[in-house]
């Protein structure tokens, strides 16, 4: 069975210092920014996915060690390992509980976006009685837990269930962080791609209360004339 040393050696093989410098700026790692202190090696997401599949048998203890790392790609690969192994139904509850116990390490937008729908969302899509988990996350003081809450509903949206997305979006309309404005707008846009009337009804009630970023993201797929109408309200 592979161990933490084996996977870290593999990760280092793919390090790209030049790409790492660029990525660090893109993920806002400067002082006082949301990604302050995050360290990048310069791996791409496809490279990270391949490593996760190659080391899919890594123990949960070693996955936890990766998730504690200050290196961004190590945390990403830990989450991609969880996503891959979540396909095994016998492991789903254990992985969900582990994920929710370690949200403080799921601390950048890509880490949330590449994992929350595939773990939290997939689990709760089949467990409607447990969706209070999402609403607890929505009320969290943690930016990342709030983002997990709304982005997890992408799994519901793909199955044409919009109620939780709309309710969580409504709760987060007055959030102060731009990363929440963007994530709410993104999920609303995905609702609109599947049912434009549902999105328009939501916008008719709440467009004047939402951040401009949220509104702009949500109507991104509308014709230009309609976008101008909504932005001018």
C-alpha positions in Angstrom: 0.0 0.0 0.0 1.4 3.5 -0.9 2.2 5.8 1.9 2.6 9.6 2.5 6.2 9.5 1.5 5.4 7.8 -1.8 2.8 10.3 -2.9 4.9 13.3 -1.8 7.7 12.1 -4.0 5.3 11.8 -6.9 3.9 15.3 -6.3 7.4 16.8 -6.2 8.2 15.2 -9.6 5.6 17.5 -11.2 6.6 20.7 -9.5 6.9 23.7 -11.8 8.4 26.8 -10.0 7.6 29.2 -12.8 4.0 28.2 -12.9 3.8 28.2 -9.1 4.7 31.9 -9.0 1.9 32.8 -11.4 -0.6 30.6 -9.6 0.3 32.1 -6.2 -0.7 35.5 -7.5 -3.9 34.2 -9.1 -5.0 32.7 -5.8 -4.5 35.8 -3.7 -1.7 34.7 -1.4 -0.5 38.2 -0.5 -0.6 39.6 3.1 -4.1 40.1 4.2 -5.6 38.3 1.2 -7.8 35.2 1.5 -5.1 32.8 0.4 -2.3 34.3 2.6 0.4 31.8 3.4 -0.7 29.2 0.8 2.3 27.6 -0.9 2.1 26.4 -4.5 4.3 23.9 -6.4 2.8 24.6 -9.9 0.9 21.3 -10.6 -2.1 21.5 -12.9 -5.5 20.0 -12.0 -5.2 17.2 -14.5 -1.8 16.2 -13.1 -3.3 16.3 -9.6 -6.2 14.1 -10.7 -3.8 11.5 -12.1 -1.8 11.4 -8.9 -5.0 11.0 -6.9 -6.1 8.0 -9.0 -2.6 6.5 -8.9 -2.6 6.7 -5.1 -6.3 5.9 -4.5 -5.4 3.3 -1.9 -3.7 5.8 0.4 -4.9 5.4 4.0 -7.3 8.0 5.4 -4.7 8.9 8.0 -2.2 9.8 5.2 -5.0 11.7 3.4 -5.4 13.7 6.6 -1.7 14.4 6.7 -1.9 15.7 3.1 -4.9 17.9 4.0 -2.9 19.4 6.9 -0.1 20.5 4.5 0.7 24.1 3.8 1.2 23.1 0.1 -1.9 23.8 -1.9 -1.6 20.9 -4.3 -1.2 18.4 -1.5 -4.5 19.6 0.0 -6.1 19.5 -3.5 -4.8 15.9 -4.1 -6.1 14.8 -0.7 -9.6 16.1 -1.7 -9.4 14.6 -5.1 -8.6 11.2 -3.4 -11.7 11.6 -1.3 -13.8 12.4 -4.4 -12.5 9.4 -6.2 -13.1 7.0 -3.3 -16.5 8.5 -2.7 -17.7 6.5 -5.7 -17.6 3.5 -3.3 -21.0 3.6 -1.5 -19.6 1.8 1.5 -17.2 4.6 2.1 -19.5 7.6 1.6 -20.6 8.3 5.2 -17.0 8.0 6.5 -15.7 10.3 3.8 -18.5 12.9 4.3 -17.8 12.9 8.1 -14.1 13.3 7.5 -14.7 16.1 5.0 -17.0 18.1 7.4 -14.5 17.6 10.2 -11.7 19.1 8.2 -13.3 22.1 6.5 -10.7 24.4 8.0 -8.2 22.9 5.6 -10.5 23.2 2.6 -9.5 26.8 2.4 -9.4 28.1 -1.1 -12.1 28.4 -3.7 -10.8 25.7 -6.0 -10.5 23.2 -3.1 -14.2 23.9 -2.4 -15.4 23.9 -5.9 -13.6 20.6 -6.9 -14.9 18.7 -3.9 -18.1 20.1 -2.3 -20.5 19.1 -5.1 -19.0 15.6 -5.4 -19.0 14.8 -1.7 -21.4 17.0 0.3 -23.8 17.5 -2.6 -23.9 14.0 -3.8 -24.4 12.6 -0.4 -27.2 15.0 0.5 -28.9 14.7 -2.8 -29.9 11.2 -1.7 -30.4 12.2 1.9 -33.0 15.0 1.9 -33.6 14.5 5.6 -30.0 15.5 6.4 -29.9 18.8 4.5 -29.8 20.8 7.7 -26.0 20.2 7.3 -26.1 22.7 4.5 -28.0 25.3 6.4 -25.6 25.0 9.4 -22.7 25.6 7.0 -24.5 28.6 5.4 -24.6 30.3 8.9 -21.0 29.6 9.6 -18.4 32.4 10.3 -16.1 30.6 7.9 -16.0 31.9 4.4 -15.1 28.5 3.1 -17.9 26.7 4.9 -20.4 29.2 3.5 -19.0 28.6 0.0 -19.2 24.8 0.5 -22.9 25.2 1.4 -23.9 26.9 -1.8 -21.5 25.2 -4.2 -22.5 21.7 -2.8 -26.0 22.4 -4.2 -24.6 22.2 -7.8 -25.3 18.5 -7.4 -29.0 19.2 -6.8 -29.1 21.7 -9.7 -27.8 19.0 -12.1 -30.7 16.9 -11.1 -33.2 19.8 -11.6 -33.7 20.5 -7.9 -33.5 24.2 -7.2 -35.2 24.8 -3.8 -32.1 24.5 -1.6 -29.9 26.5 -3.9 -32.5 29.4 -4.0 -33.0 29.3 -0.2 -29.2 29.3 0.5 -28.7 32.0 -2.1 -31.3 34.2 -0.4 -29.6 33.7 2.9 -26.2 34.7 1.5 -27.3 37.7 -0.5 -26.0 40.1 2.1 -22.7 38.3 2.6 -19.7 40.6 2.7 -17.2 38.5 0.8 -16.7 38.7 -3.0 -16.0 34.9 -3.2 -19.5 34.3 -1.8 -21.1 36.8 -4.2 -19.4 35.0 -7.1 -20.4 31.5 -5.9 -24.0 32.5 -5.4 -24.1 34.1 -8.8 -22.6 31.0 -10.4 -25.1 28.7 -8.8 -28.0 31.0 -9.8 -26.7 31.0 -13.4 -26.6 27.2 -13.4 -30.3 27.2 -12.2 -31.1 29.6 -15.1 -29.4 27.4 -17.6 -31.9 24.6 -16.7 -35.0 26.7 -15.9 -34.8 30.4 -16.9 -38.2 31.1 -15.5 -37.2 30.0 -12.0 -34.1 32.3 -12.1 -36.1 35.2 -13.4 -38.7 34.8 -10.6 -35.9 34.8 -8.1 -34.3 37.9 -9.7 -37.6 39.7 -9.7 -37.8 39.4 -5.9 -34.1 39.8 -5.0 -32.1 41.5 -7.7 -32.1 44.8 -5.9 -30.8 43.2 -2.7 -27.9 41.3 -4.2 -24.4 42.4 -4.9 -23.7 43.6 -8.4 -21.2 40.7 -8.8 -23.9 38.2 -7.9 -26.4 39.7 -10.4 -23.8 39.9 -13.2 -22.7 36.3 -12.7 -26.3 35.0 -12.5 -27.4 36.6 -15.8 -24.2 35.9 -17.7 -26.0 33.6 -20.2 -28.9 36.0 -20.9 -29.0 37.9 -24.2 -27.2 41.3 -24.0 -30.5 43.2 -24.1 -31.8 41.3 -21.1 -28.6 41.6 -19.2 -28.7 45.4 -19.6 -32.3 45.4 -18.4 -31.5 43.5 -15.2 -28.3 45.5 -14.5 -30.3 48.7 -14.9 -33.0 47.9 -12.4 
